[in-house]
Amino acid sequence: MVKRYYMSRLAIVYSMPMTLLALAVFSVAWVQNRNHSQNLKIVMFALALLLGVIMFFYYRNKFRISSVLRHAENVNEYEKGGMLERSFILEDRMLAGCGLNIKELKTTGIRSLELEEKGRRLILHITNDEGTFDAQAIDKDETARFAAFMKRKNPGILLKNIEPKGQGTLKELGAGITV
């Protein structure tokens, strides 16, 4: 389920450009076959090259996500945990996601958590001993509940632009809810 979620997000991002470019290549090839124009061959080649570049990035992201999930510890457990928009959270670890990037992190050892607002997007910068990674959130209430969870797991955490709210349990982040 978790792998299907991330792969579906990837497919949503890339499906329209790849489909439209494939249709454009087919259309230009059909017109070029009727007119025998050299200019249309150049356009067709350029569109096919652009399609190839987009497919390269699609498959690169697909293999990157598969690699992270393959090295993750028991991915099916994440279905029972909480969620922070694109991130799945358990008591001891989490799959942090922002955009098309995901990474498995331990929930302990987090030194700081900073909220950054980029327009409508809310980005949480999670800093631990390995570095900083981003996770995306839906709204400020969700970030406050996540901050309370992180504060419970890491009492010495430095919170920037966030006030913790709640008890800091996984239930507050949606654990145990079935659809």
Buried (B, 14 or more C-beta within 10 A) or exposed (E): EBBEBBBEBBEEBBEEBBEEBBEBBEEBBEEBEEEEEEEBEEBBEEBBEBBEEBBEEBEEBBEBBEEBBEEBEEBEBBEEBBBBBBBBBBBEBBBBBBEBBBBBBEBEEBEBBBBEEEEEEBBBBBBBEEEEBBBBBEEBEBBBBBBBBBBBBBEEBEBEBBEBBBEBBBEBBBBEEEE
